Amino acid sequence: VVEGNNDGGSCWRDLDRQTSQKFENRFQRKTYILTSLGFPANAFNFRFLTVRDVESNSRLQLGSIDLY
């Protein structure tokens, strides 16, 4: 879940929500376009609600998050 905020952190609004995302390879990059256009967010919050890979382990590692 990507949330955006423009009031100093009082009220967060969902900008995008993804489910069932799977990364097939290490170092794989994915691009997502925010679905909630028109909301002038100047702060962002990322929530990873459930992360699991039953074939590997339960850890999550991110190399970077780029916002454009």
Backbone as CSV, one residue per row, in Angstrom:
resi,resn,N_x,N_y,N_z,CA_x,CA_y,CA_z,C_x,C_y,C_z
1,VAL,0.857,-1.173,0.000,0.000,0.000,0.000,0.895,1.226,0.000
2,VAL,0.610,2.161,-0.894,1.297,3.447,-0.896,0.269,4.485,-0.481
3,GLU,0.595,5.226,0.572,-0.299,6.271,1.061,0.347,7.635,0.838
4,GLY,-0.475,8.625,0.608,0.001,9.988,0.440,-0.649,10.900,1.455
5,ASN,0.059,11.984,1.767,-0.405,12.921,2.774,-0.024,14.322,2.352
6,ASN,-0.892,15.286,2.616,-0.542,16.687,2.336,-0.965,17.616,3.469
7,ASP,-1.185,17.054,4.682,-1.621,17.903,5.795,-0.750,17.726,7.042
8,GLY,0.523,17.402,6.836,1.420,17.286,7.972,1.353,15.969,8.717
9,GLY,0.724,14.966,8.155,0.694,13.642,8.753,-0.568,13.294,9.505
10,SER,-1.592,14.125,9.431,-2.830,13.843,10.168,-3.718,12.824,9.461
11,CYS,-3.837,12.919,8.153,-4.762,12.055,7.417,-4.054,11.483,6.192
12,TRP,-3.913,10.167,6.157,-3.266,9.500,5.032,-4.325,8.945,4.092
13,ARG,-4.055,9.052,2.783,-4.983,8.578,1.760,-4.287,7.527,0.897
14,ASP,-4.959,6.409,0.631,-4.387,5.380,-0.239,-4.200,5.938,-1.643
15,LEU,-2.977,5.829,-2.158,-2.697,6.223,-3.531,-2.648,5.013,-4.450
16,ASP,-2.225,3.875,-3.900,-2.167,2.654,-4.692,-2.125,1.458,-3.756
17,ARG,-2.710,0.368,-4.201,-2.739,-0.870,-3.406,-2.533,-2.025,-4.374
18,GLN,-1.533,-2.838,-4.105,-1.212,-3.988,-4.948,-1.388,-5.266,-4.147
19,THR,-1.812,-6.329,-4.801,-1.915,-7.637,-4.159,-1.294,-8.682,-5.081
20,SER,-0.907,-9.788,-4.496,-0.385,-10.944,-5.240,0.777,-10.590,-6.153
21,GLN,1.686,-9.772,-5.669,2.866,-9.406,-6.447,3.978,-10.399,-6.158
22,LYS,4.620,-10.891,-7.205,5.693,-11.848,-7.028,6.899,-11.419,-7.845
23,PHE,8.047,-11.470,-7.220,9.297,-11.173,-7.896,9.963,-12.506,-8.226
24,GLU,10.143,-12.772,-9.504,10.666,-14.057,-9.959,12.177,-14.169,-9.783
25,ASN,12.891,-13.047,-9.815,14.348,-13.066,-9.760,14.868,-12.004,-8.800
26,ARG,16.063,-12.223,-8.300,16.736,-11.192,-7.497,17.021,-9.993,-8.389
27,PHE,17.054,-8.819,-7.791,17.367,-7.558,-8.471,16.320,-7.185,-9.518
28,GLN,15.170,-7.825,-9.504,14.108,-7.495,-10.450,13.482,-6.170,-10.072
29,ARG,13.217,-5.339,-11.071,12.564,-4.054,-10.852,11.144,-4.129,-11.378
30,LYS,10.246,-3.475,-10.672,8.863,-3.358,-11.137,8.473,-1.895,-11.085
31,THR,7.646,-1.500,-12.023,7.148,-0.132,-12.081,5.651,-0.148,-11.840
32,TYR,5.201,0.745,-10.969,3.780,0.874,-10.678,3.387,2.334,-10.882
33,ILE,2.260,2.540,-11.493,1.719,3.884,-11.683,0.615,4.080,-10.667
34,LEU,0.691,5.164,-9.918,-0.307,5.428,-8.887,-1.676,5.603,-9.517
35,THR,-2.684,4.982,-8.910,-4.024,5.010,-9.471,-4.838,6.213,-8.997
36,SER,-4.407,6.866,-7.925,-5.159,7.985,-7.365,-4.539,9.303,-7.818
37,LEU,-4.771,9.665,-9.050,-4.199,10.894,-9.595,-4.999,12.105,-9.131
38,GLY,-4.351,13.234,-9.072,-5.039,14.452,-8.700,-4.967,14.786,-7.224
39,PHE,-4.336,13.941,-6.441,-4.170,14.222,-5.013,-2.761,14.763,-4.809
40,PRO,-2.611,16.009,-4.380,-1.289,16.648,-4.294,-0.515,16.241,-3.040
41,ALA,-0.098,14.989,-2.952,0.642,14.514,-1.780,2.069,15.057,-1.791
42,ASN,2.563,15.431,-0.628,3.955,15.843,-0.498,4.698,14.993,0.528
43,ALA,4.036,13.967,1.063,4.658,12.998,1.960,4.067,11.631,1.619
44,PHE,4.889,10.607,1.742,4.455,9.270,1.350,4.760,8.273,2.447
45,ASN,3.909,7.268,2.577,4.051,6.209,3.555,3.859,4.890,2.815
46,PHE,4.752,3.938,3.036,4.658,2.633,2.413,4.348,1.610,3.481
47,ARG,3.353,0.769,3.233,3.007,-0.308,4.168,3.046,-1.633,3.417
48,PHE,3.772,-2.556,3.952,3.827,-3.899,3.399,3.024,-4.773,4.347
49,LEU,1.783,-5.044,3.991,0.861,-5.707,4.900,1.174,-7.187,5.084
50,THR,1.497,-7.851,4.025,1.833,-9.264,4.111,2.939,-9.544,3.112
51,VAL,4.005,-10.097,3.599,5.112,-10.468,2.726,5.470,-11.908,3.051
52,ARG,5.374,-12.758,2.048,5.771,-14.139,2.309,6.138,-14.827,1.012
53,ASP,7.034,-15.708,1.142,7.424,-16.585,0.049,7.640,-17.953,0.669
54,VAL,6.669,-18.796,0.565,6.740,-20.098,1.226,7.849,-20.979,0.653
55,GLU,8.334,-20.651,-0.532,9.404,-21.436,-1.140,10.784,-20.980,-0.683
56,SER,10.875,-19.818,-0.069,12.176,-19.274,0.302,12.247,-18.977,1.789
57,ASN,11.837,-17.778,2.186,11.825,-17.404,3.597,10.822,-16.286,3.802
58,SER,10.720,-15.806,5.016,9.710,-14.797,5.334,10.276,-13.383,5.403
59,ARG,11.474,-13.163,4.927,12.092,-11.841,4.998,11.832,-11.028,3.735
60,LEU,11.818,-9.723,3.914,11.654,-8.788,2.798,12.886,-7.900,2.743
61,GLN,13.460,-7.753,1.569,14.594,-6.865,1.391,14.333,-5.990,0.182
62,LEU,14.417,-4.681,0.379,14.241,-3.718,-0.715,15.548,-3.001,-0.964
63,GLY,15.899,-2.888,-2.223,17.111,-2.164,-2.575,16.857,-0.674,-2.657
64,SER,15.716,-0.289,-3.211,15.387,1.136,-3.323,13.920,1.287,-3.709
65,ILE,13.399,2.453,-3.408,12.071,2.861,-3.879,12.279,4.222,-4.524
66,ASP,11.990,4.317,-5.788,12.173,5.555,-6.533,10.819,6.163,-6.848
67,LEU,10.661,7.436,-6.566,9.420,8.162,-6.874,9.722,9.187,-7.959
68,TYR,8.935,9.166,-9.034,9.124,10.116,-10.127,7.838,10.834,-10.394
